[in-house]
Amino acid sequence: MAGSAAPADQAALIQSMVERLATRLKANPDDPDGWVRLVRAYAVLGDDARRDSALAEARRRYAGRSDILTRLD
């Protein structure tokens, strides 16, 4: 029984970590590494809508920073 609960628990933990990162970036958005992690996390989770939204926000925020834009892509 514990074996079948572990994947669900793991998925919930991952989702919680991603949500905390998103919340932190809303409060303190000047974190290029955080934006890269958030975009990648949403991509891994298959959450295309949130990935695209985070990517658009990061691109606006770092429009003049080609080094960051390259990492985001």
N, C-alpha and C positions, 0 to 999 in steps of 0.2 A: 504494500500500500504506500509506503514512504517513497518507493522508487517512482511510482506514478505521479506523486505530488511534486517531486523535485523539479521536473521541467516547467511546470506551471509556476512554481515559486521562483525559479530562475528567471523566467520571462517577466514576472512581476517586478523583480529586483532590477532587471535591466531597464524596464519601462520607467521605473521610479527614478533611476539614475539619469536617464535622458530628460525626464521632466524637470528634475532639479537643475540640470545644466541649462535648459531652456529658460527657466525662471531666473536663474542667476544672470544669464545674458540679458534678459529684459531689464533687470535692475542695474547691471554694470556691463553695458554692451561693448566697451572698448577692450575686447579680448579676441584677437584674431584666431588664436589656437582653439579657443572655445567654439567659435563659429565653425571652424573646420571640423572639429569633433562632432558638433551637433548635426551638421549636414551629413556627415558620414554615418552617424548613428541612425538617423531617419532613413537613409538609403538602405542600411543593413536590415532595419526593421520592416522595410517595404512600405513605409509611410510616405508615398510620393508627394502628397499634398503638403505635408509639413516640411519635407525636404526642400521642395520648390520654394515654399514661403521663406524658410530660413536662408536658403541660397540667395533669393532676391534681396532680402534684408541685408545680408552680408555684402553682397555686390554693391548695393547702394552705399553702405557705410564705408567700404574700402575701395571706392571707384578709382581713386588715384594711386592705388597701391598694387601694381602689377604682380609683385611677389606674393601677395596674399591672394589675389584673384587666381593666380596659377594654382595655388594650393587648393583653393575651393573647387576648381574644375577637376 
